[in-house]
Amino acid sequence: MRLALVSDRTGLIIMTVIFTLLIITCVFLRFRARNITKAGLQVDDWLALVALVLTLALNGVFLAGTIEGAITGHSIVVNGRPVTNDLEILMQRYKYAYQTMEKVVFGMIKLSILFLWKRLFGTSRTFTIISYVMIAIVACWMVAFFFETVFQCGTNWPLNWAPIYVFLAECTASLDVLTVFGVTDVVTDLIIIAMPIPLIWSLQMPRNKKIAVTGIFALGFFTTGAAVARLFYYLATSYNQEENPDFIGDVTLTLLWSTIEANVAMTVCCLPVLGPIFGGFRDKVVTMSRRSGINKWVDITNDRSSARHSYHLSKLEDGIMNNRSSSSQKEMWHEDHAIIATAGFSGAAESHDHQTGILARTEISTTFEDNPRPPVVSYA
C-alpha cells in the first residue's frame, strides 16, 4: 500500500519543541513531588532523569535532521527506484544516530516504570519476583539491540551511511532485526502496563477509585499505540518498497512515530508519582476560592446517629454564636434528649483574634429542655 508522506517541516519542529518542554516539566515536577513527600529519591527517579537526558538528545537529533531537510525530505525516484544523492546520505547518518540512541531511551523508560512498580507494589512477593524478571529481560533487550545497531555493519563505519542499496547488501539483515525490535517493544509495553492492574483490583477500595487508579496506569496504552503505528509504517515501507520507493520519506514516517513514542512514554512514566503536585494545586484552588468570599461554616459531620435532623452551621459574627431563635431550630431541640456533636470549617476571619484562614470548630450540645443552654464551642 502507498502511504501518505510527511512534508510539514515547520509542524515537526513545533511538535519537537513542545514535546521537549513537556518532558522537562514532567521530570521537574516528579522531583518536586519527591521533595514534597520527603521520601527521598529512588532508583526509578534517577532512571527517569537518565531517560530524560537521552530523550532530549533523541529530540535533538530529530530536530537537527528536520532543520537540515533530511527528515521531511524526499528521494529522487527514477523508474520506481530512489536515486542516491547527498540528501540520502545525510538521512542515513541521522537514521544511524537516531536508531542507535532510541534503543537505550526505550529501555531506560521501561526500567524506570518497572522499578516504580516494584516500589509501589513490592509488598507482594510474587509481584516482586515478576518485577525482577521483567527488569532483567528489559535490560538484556536494551543492551542486545543497542550493540546490534552499533555494529550492524561491523567496524566498517562508513557503510552505516552508505547508499541504501549498498547498506542493505553489505550490512546485517537490518529489516528483520528492526521488525523483531518493534514487535518486542510492543509486547514488553503491554506486559509492563498490565502488571499492576490485578493488584489494584484486589485492594479494598471503592470501585470508582479502582477505575480511576487503573486509568492512570493505563495511560501507557498511548505509548503502545505510538509503538504500533511506528511498527506498521516500518513494515509497510520496508517490505513493500515497490509501492513506497521514496526512501527518505519512508524513514521520516518511522522516525516521527519513534519520537512520539519516546516523548509520550517519558511523560507517562512520570504521571503516577505526581499526586502531591496535583493535590497541592487543588489545595491552592480551594484556598483562593475561600478568600474570594466563601466564608460560611461548612458542616463536615458524617455521623449524627443520635440526632434526628441535620442542620446548617451558620456564620459567626464577631466571634459570638447567633441565637437559635428560628422555629426550625427550636423544633430540632424538641426531639428526644440527646447529645449532638457537629464539626465544620470556615475560610474567613470569624472573630477579632483569628486571622483569615482555615478555622475549625467543634460544637457539642446536650439537650434536656425546650430552651437549651448555649453550646460549648472550641476553636482550633
Secondary structure, DSSP 8 states (H G I E B T S, - for coil): --------HHHHHHHHHHHHHHHHHHHHHHHHHHHHHT----HHHHHHHHHHHHHHHHHHHHHHHHHHTSTT---EEETTEEE--HHHHHHHHHHHHHHHHHHHHHHHHHHHHHHHHHHHSTT-HHHHHHHHHHHHHHHHHHHHHHHHHHTTTTT-GGGGGS-HHHHHHHS--HHHHHHHHHHHHHHHHHHHHHTTHHHHHHSSS-HHHHHHHHHHHTTHHHHHHHHHHHHHHHHHHHS-TTT---HHHHHHHHHHHHHHHHHHHHHHTTGGG-HHHHHHHHHHHHHHHHHTT--S-EE-----TT-S--------BTTB-----SHHHHHHHTSSSEEEEEEEEESS--STT--SS-EEEEEEEEE-SSS----EEEE-
